[in-house]
């Protein structure tokens, strides 16, 4: 099972290195439905895997000049505050609610990616983060951080458009800078979850190693493959994963309800009634 999970985890790194997001969209389903972790443990482990992979992929993009560190740190600082708060609040919600929220996030992500028609325009230089632009970027950063900490989603597909439209970064620079924000988010969210989650460290190391390996390939592909084609293909993959997660959750709920019905109808249970 660990070998299968590690093999699939390579796709996590490819996604992060190539698109600047999507890592947690793959990581959490693998940890919960393939490996069998409890949802809260899966979310915490997902944050660790995505954080380390994002940090390594950031360095890979930085070597070819595709990371705007000042913008990334400013955006990431607001996001980290939200991620830590989200991680602390996650234990207040039922595990099934967290999985449902994550599944909905997958559907929204897939639809948003499919609706993206034209390539986002390139800018010659980043805008200055101040005034209304800084306020909007900070608000989005906090919101993305809350999402990261509560359901283990790094929010790369929200961060990249925000960096392009609000901060004026070129698309490929936004991808690299997004990885810096995702790494900051994920580590802050991971810190927030440590008080109520158990990390399977051996498994986490194996999946993280596979994911980091995949991120190197994703970084190389980022400069060669048409982003529109890759984004469309990945959108269909995310949609398929969302449908699969929905089926698993519905099957689990149906099985639990059927079990209760059988127990209620059993002779022993009826004889115990007055």
C-alpha positions in Angstrom: 0.0 0.0 0.0 2.8 2.4 0.8 4.5 1.7 -2.5 1.3 2.5 -4.3 0.8 5.7 -2.4 4.4 6.8 -3.0 4.1 6.1 -6.7 0.9 8.2 -6.9 2.6 10.9 -4.8 5.0 11.6 -7.7 2.0 13.3 -9.3 1.7 15.6 -6.3 5.2 16.9 -7.0 4.7 17.1 -10.7 1.5 19.2 -10.1 3.1 21.6 -7.7 6.3 22.1 -9.8 4.3 22.5 -13.0 1.1 24.4 -12.0 2.1 25.9 -8.7 -0.9 24.2 -7.0 -3.0 21.0 -6.9 -0.7 19.1 -4.5 -3.1 18.8 -1.6 -6.0 18.1 -4.0 -4.1 14.8 -4.7 -2.4 14.2 -1.3 -5.4 14.1 1.0 -7.4 11.5 -1.0 -4.3 9.3 -1.2 -3.7 9.5 2.5 -7.3 8.9 3.5 -8.6 6.5 0.8 -5.5 4.7 -0.4 -3.4 4.6 2.9 -6.4 4.6 5.3 -5.5 7.5 7.6 -8.1 9.2 9.7 -9.2 12.5 8.0 -7.5 14.8 10.6 -4.3 12.8 10.5 -4.5 12.8 6.7 -4.9 16.6 6.7 -1.9 17.2 9.0 0.3 14.8 7.0 -0.9 16.4 3.7 0.2 19.8 5.0 3.7 18.4 5.8 4.1 16.7 2.4 2.9 19.7 0.5 4.9 22.1 2.6 8.2 20.3 2.1 7.5 19.7 -1.6 6.5 23.4 -2.1 9.7 24.6 -0.5 11.9 22.4 -2.6 10.0 23.3 -5.8 10.4 27.0 -4.9 14.2 26.7 -4.9 14.0 24.9 -8.3 12.0 27.8 -9.8 14.1 30.4 -8.1 17.2 29.1 -9.9 15.7 30.0 -13.2 14.3 33.4 -12.0 10.7 32.5 -11.6 10.1 33.5 -8.0 9.3 37.0 -6.8 10.3 36.7 -3.1 9.2 40.1 -1.8 5.6 39.6 -3.1 5.6 36.0 -2.0 6.6 36.8 1.5 4.1 39.6 1.8 1.2 37.5 0.5 2.4 34.5 2.5 2.6 36.3 5.8 -1.1 37.0 5.7 -1.8 33.5 4.6 0.2 32.0 7.4 -1.9 33.7 10.0 -5.0 32.3 8.5 -3.4 28.8 8.1 -2.4 28.6 11.7 -5.9 29.7 12.8 -7.5 27.2 10.5 -5.3 24.4 11.8 -6.3 25.2 15.3 -10.0 25.3 14.4 -10.0 22.1 12.3 -10.6 19.8 15.4 -13.8 21.6 16.2 -15.5 20.3 13.0 -16.5 16.6 12.4 -14.2 14.6 10.2 -17.0 14.0 7.7 -17.6 17.7 7.4 -13.9 18.3 6.7 -14.0 15.7 3.9 -17.2 17.1 2.5 -15.7 20.6 2.4 -12.6 19.2 0.7 -14.7 17.4 -1.9 -16.6 20.6 -2.7 -13.3 22.4 -3.0 -12.2 19.8 -5.6 -15.4 20.3 -7.7 -15.0 24.1 -7.5 -11.3 23.9 -8.5 -12.1 21.6 -11.4 -14.9 23.8 -12.8 -12.8 27.0 -12.3 -9.9 25.4 -14.3 -12.2 24.3 -17.1 -13.8 27.7 -17.4 -10.4 29.4 -17.9 -10.4 30.2 -21.6 -7.8 32.7 -22.4 -4.3 32.8 -21.0 -3.9 35.4 -18.3 -2.1 38.4 -19.7 1.6 38.9 -18.9 2.9 42.0 -17.1 6.2 43.5 -17.6 6.8 44.3 -13.9 5.0 43.5 -10.6 2.7 46.1 -9.2 3.5 47.8 -5.9 1.7 46.1 -3.0 0.2 49.1 -1.2 -3.2 50.6 -0.4 -6.2 48.8 -1.8 -4.0 46.3 -3.7 -2.3 45.3 -0.4 -5.6 45.1 1.4 -7.1 42.8 -1.2 -4.0 40.6 -1.4 -3.9 40.3 2.4 -7.6 39.4 2.6 -7.3 36.7 0.0 -4.1 35.5 1.8 -5.9 35.1 5.1 -8.8 33.3 3.4 -6.5 30.9 1.5 -4.7 30.3 4.8 -7.9 29.4 6.6 -8.7 27.0 3.8 -5.3 25.4 4.1 -5.3 24.9 7.8 -8.9 23.6 8.0 -9.1 21.2 5.1 -5.5 20.7 4.1 -5.8 22.5 0.7 -2.8 24.7 -0.2 -4.9 26.9 -2.4 -2.5 27.2 -5.3 -5.3 27.6 -7.8 -6.5 30.6 -5.9 -3.0 32.0 -5.2 -1.8 31.9 -8.8 -4.6 34.1 -10.2 -4.3 36.4 -7.2 -0.6 36.9 -7.8 -1.2 37.6 -11.5 -4.3 39.9 -11.2 -3.5 41.7 -8.0 0.3 41.7 -8.0 1.0 41.9 -11.7 3.2 38.9 -11.9 3.8 37.0 -15.2 2.1 33.6 -15.2 5.2 31.5 -14.9 6.6 33.8 -12.1 3.2 33.5 -10.4 3.5 29.7 -10.4 7.0 29.8 -8.8 5.9 32.5 -6.3 2.8 30.5 -5.5 5.0 27.6 -4.3 6.6 29.9 -1.7 3.2 30.9 -0.4 2.0 27.3 -0.4 5.1 26.2 1.6 4.5 29.0 4.2 0.8 28.2 4.4 1.3 24.5 4.8 4.0 24.8 7.5 1.8 27.2 9.5 -1.2 25.0 9.1 0.8 21.9 10.0 1.9 23.7 13.2 -1.7 24.4 14.0 -2.7 20.7 13.6 0.0 19.2 15.7 -2.0 19.4 18.9 -4.8 17.2 17.7 -3.2 14.9 15.0 -0.9 11.9 14.8 1.7 11.9 12.1 2.8 8.5 10.6 6.4 9.7 10.1 7.7 6.8 8.1 4.8 7.1 5.7 5.1 10.8 5.6 8.8 10.6 4.7 8.2 8.1 1.9 5.4 10.1 0.3 7.3 13.4 0.7 10.4 11.9 -0.9 8.4 10.7 -3.9 6.6 14.1 -4.2 9.9 16.1 -4.1 11.2 13.8 -6.8 8.2 14.6 -8.9 8.5 18.3 -8.3 11.9 18.3 -10.2 10.2 16.9 -13.3 7.3 19.4 -12.9 9.7 22.3 -12.7 11.4 21.3 -16.0 8.1 20.8 -17.7 6.8 24.2 -16.5 9.0 25.9 -19.1 8.2 23.6 -22.0 4.6 22.5 -22.0 1.6 24.7 -22.9 -0.1 25.6 -19.6 -3.6 25.7 -21.1 -3.4 22.0 -22.2 -2.0 20.9 -18.9 -4.5 22.9 -16.8 -7.4 21.3 -18.8 -6.1 17.8 -18.4 -5.5 18.3 -14.7 -9.0 19.8 -14.3 -10.5 16.6 -15.6 -8.3 14.5 -13.3 -9.3 16.6 -10.2 -13.0 16.2 -11.3 -12.6 12.5 -11.5 -11.0 12.4 -8.0 -13.9 14.5 -6.6 -16.5 12.1 -8.1 -14.6 9.2 -6.6 -14.4 10.8 -3.1 -18.1 11.6 -3.3 -18.9 8.0 -4.1 -16.7 6.8 -1.2 -18.4 9.1 1.2 -21.9 8.2 0.0 -21.0 4.5 0.2 -19.7 4.9 3.7 -22.8 6.8 4.8 -25.1 4.2 3.2 -23.2 1.3 4.8 -23.4 3.0 8.2 -27.2 3.6 7.8 -27.7 0.0 6.6 -25.8 -1.3 9.6 -28.0 0.6 12.0 -31.2 -0.6 10.3 -30.0 -4.2 10.5 -29.1 -3.8 14.1 -32.4 -2.3 14.9 -34.3 -5.1 13.2 -32.3 -8.0 14.8 -34.2 -10.4 17.1 -32.0 -9.7 20.0 -32.6 -6.0 19.7 -36.4 -6.5 19.4 -36.5 -8.8 22.5 -34.7 -6.2 24.5 -37.5 -3.7 23.9 -40.3 -3.4 26.5 
